[in-house]
Amino acid sequence: MNPKDLKLKQGVLKFLAKTDEEKRKKLLEEKLKRDNLLNLRRQDRKTSGKVSRMMKLTKSANKSCMADADDCLNESLAKQG
């Protein structure tokens, strides 16, 4: 093997190692960013309260609609039979 080929192989290996390191750093930064955003979401009690109130409101509205639908169904069945 001549020294030029050996030097070329070392350069390629260095390049591959550098790209792998960059990928790892990028993935780590994305994970830290995502974790930070999730922590901020957990800390924001005002918005979580709004979300829970909206869920309760929607749930109660759905229950009342279902009750009205049952009443309508029962009335129509009573009229038929």
Wavefront OBJ file of the C-alpha trace (Angstrom):
o trace
v 0.000 0.000 0.000
v 1.321 3.388 -0.820
v 1.207 6.227 1.722
v -1.164 8.300 -0.399
v -3.877 5.603 -0.192
v -3.358 5.238 3.546
v -3.682 8.985 4.036
v -6.862 9.000 1.928
v -8.415 6.223 4.012
v -7.608 8.088 7.215
v -9.240 11.204 5.802
v -12.391 9.275 4.929
v -12.484 7.711 8.397
v -12.105 11.149 10.010
v -14.910 12.511 7.866
v -17.226 9.633 8.776
v -16.424 10.049 12.466
v -17.127 13.776 12.215
v -20.513 13.240 10.518
v -21.489 10.629 13.119
v -20.596 13.029 15.917
v -22.652 15.794 14.283
v -25.660 13.474 13.997
v -25.368 12.500 17.661
v -25.149 16.140 18.723
v -28.169 17.042 16.607
v -30.244 14.200 18.075
v -29.215 15.176 21.596
v -30.146 18.821 20.982
v -33.552 17.794 19.605
v -34.183 15.580 22.632
v -33.214 18.360 25.045
v -35.411 20.842 23.193
v -38.384 18.467 23.278
v -37.869 17.744 26.995
v -37.639 21.453 27.717
v -40.895 22.139 25.884
v -42.642 19.316 27.729
v -41.433 20.678 31.060
v -42.693 24.143 30.166
v -46.064 22.662 29.274
v -46.286 20.890 32.606
v -45.388 24.061 34.492
v -48.017 26.208 32.805
v -50.953 25.630 35.138
v -53.103 28.288 33.555
v -53.339 26.519 30.215
v -53.730 23.090 31.788
v -56.645 24.476 33.808
v -58.203 25.834 30.648
v -57.829 22.477 28.943
v -59.376 20.582 31.840
v -62.298 23.032 32.045
v -62.919 22.677 28.324
v -62.856 18.886 28.606
v -65.364 18.962 31.463
v -67.607 21.342 29.533
v -67.478 19.176 26.434
v -68.107 16.041 28.451
v -71.152 17.507 30.191
v -72.484 18.865 26.892
v -72.120 15.443 25.308
v -73.921 13.813 28.247
v -76.833 16.226 27.997
v -77.088 15.662 24.248
v -77.153 11.919 24.794
v -79.887 12.292 27.418
v -81.960 14.415 25.022
v -81.473 11.854 22.276
v -82.607 9.038 24.596
v -85.711 11.040 25.553
v -86.538 11.659 21.899
v -86.077 7.989 21.087
v -88.272 6.914 23.985
v -91.002 9.383 22.974
v -90.978 8.183 19.369
v -91.143 4.536 20.474
v -94.059 5.365 22.784
v -95.934 7.026 19.938
v -95.389 4.044 17.652
v -96.362 1.309 20.015
l 1 2 3 4 5 6 7 8 9 10 11 12 13 14 15 16 17 18 19 20 21 22 23 24 25 26 27 28 29 30 31 32 33 34 35 36 37 38 39 40 41 42 43 44 45 46 47 48 49 50 51 52 53 54 55 56 57 58 59 60 61 62 63 64 65 66 67 68 69 70 71 72 73 74 75 76 77 78 79 80 81
